Amino acid sequence: MRPPVPKSTKPQAKQRKSEKRERAAGLILRFSEEHVWVRVDGDRAQLGLSDRGQKALGEIIAAELPEVGEAIERGEQFGELESTRTVQELIAPISGTVSAVNTEIEGSPSLVNEDPHHDGWLIEVEMSDERELDDLMAAEEYEEFVEQDEPDE
């Protein structure tokens, strides 16, 4: 018979099981400090700009994204989004090889504004090191991060 699990760890264990199921279904988003989200599906991951990131940029009018087959490196620029306000470099939260590019963004860059976490995805990457995901923030952590970044009213 197993010893009882201390009460303080039971919710965490339950949360980890829930997160594993959601990750298996491709529902979990992880976030970088540069406001790029990652959705994992096996050894591949979709990347996009977070809702907070697109709101800060304003209306997106152009996107420059890598080609399929290009390697991206964590911490390095993998593209740019141009808005009516500025040009934002996209910094890779993970390393890997680009396996797909959302070609809809080329003709309708505003998809990033309209549906940043779904139809507005940017690229898909075959990950080279899944351990890099451990350095990204879960949704709750990301919310706390952006709240700290907001100016006091």
N, C-alpha and C positions, 0 to 999 in steps of 0.2 A: 504494500500500500504506500502511495506517495505521501510525503508530508504536505500539509496544507500550504497553499500559496498565500503569502501575506496579502492582505486586502489591498494594499497600495499598488500592487503590480497587476491585479486582475483586470482593471479597466484598460491598462496598457496592452496586456496580452490580447484582450478582446478587440482593441483598436487595431493592433497589428494584424490579426486574422481578417478583420473587415478590410483593412488596407490591401492585404494580399489578394482578397477576392476582387476588390475594385481594380487593382492593378492588372489582374488576370483578364478582366473584362475591358481593359483599356480606359478606365474611367478616372484614374488618379492623375492629377497634374502635379508636377514638381516645378518649383520656380527658382530662378537665379536672381541675384541682386540687381541685375541689368534688365529685369522685367521680361525675361524670356521664359516661356513655359515649356515643359517636356511631358509628353504622354507616351508611355512605354507600351509596346506590344511585342513581346518576345525579345528578340535581339535588335529590334528596330524601335526608333522613337521619332515621333512627330515633334517639331518645334514651332513655336509661334510667339507672338508678342502678347503679353498679358493685357487684360482689360485696362488695368491701371496704366500700363505703358502706352496703349493707344490713346487713352484720354489725355495723357500728358502731351502727346505729339500733336493731337488735333487731326484734322482731315488729312488722311494719307493720299498722296497723289501719284506716287511712283515707288517702285520697289526694284532693288538690284539684289538678285539671289544667285547662289552658286549653281553650277551645272551638275547634272547627275554624273556621278563618278569622281567628283572632286572630294578631296579630304578636307575635313575641318578639324581644328584643334581647340580644345577647351581653353577659354580665355582669349582667343583670337577672334578677329572680325570675320564673319562669314557672309555679310551682306549689309545693305543699307535700306532704310525706309525714308522717303522724302515726304514731308508734310508741307502744308501751307506756311508753317512756322519755322521749320528747321529740317536738317538731315540728321537722322539717328543711325549710328553704327549699330549693327546687330552683333553681339558678342556671344560666341558659342559656349553653352553651359556644359557640353559634353563633346567628346572627340569621336570621330567616325568618318564614314564615307557616305556622301549624299546618294540616296537610293531613289528619291523622288522629289520633285519640285511642284508646288501648287501653281500650275500654269494659269489658273483662273485669276490669280493676283496680278499677273501681267496686264490683263485687260481691264480688271476691276480692282485696283489696289484698295478701294474703300471697303472691300470685304473684311479687311483687318479691323476696320472700325465697326462694321456692322455685326460681325460674329467672330470675335478674336479667338475664342477657344474651340471653334469647330470649323466652319467653312473658311475662316481666315487663317488657317494654318499656313506655314511658310515652306518648310522642307521636311523631308523624312530622312533619317540617318540610320545606317547600320552601325550600331555602337561598337567601338573598339574596346571599351572598358566600362562595364556596367557599374563598377565600384564608384565611378564619378557621380552617379545618381545620389549617393549617400551625402554628398556635399550640398545638394539642393534643398530648398525649403518645401515642407509640406504646406498645404493651403493655409492652415491656421498660422503657421510661422510667418508665411508671406504676408498675411493680413496684418499681423503685428508689426512686421518690418515696414510696410507702407504707411501704417498709422504713425509710426515714429518719424517718418520722413515728411509727413504733412505739417504745414505751418500751423501754429496755434491761431485760433480765431478770436 
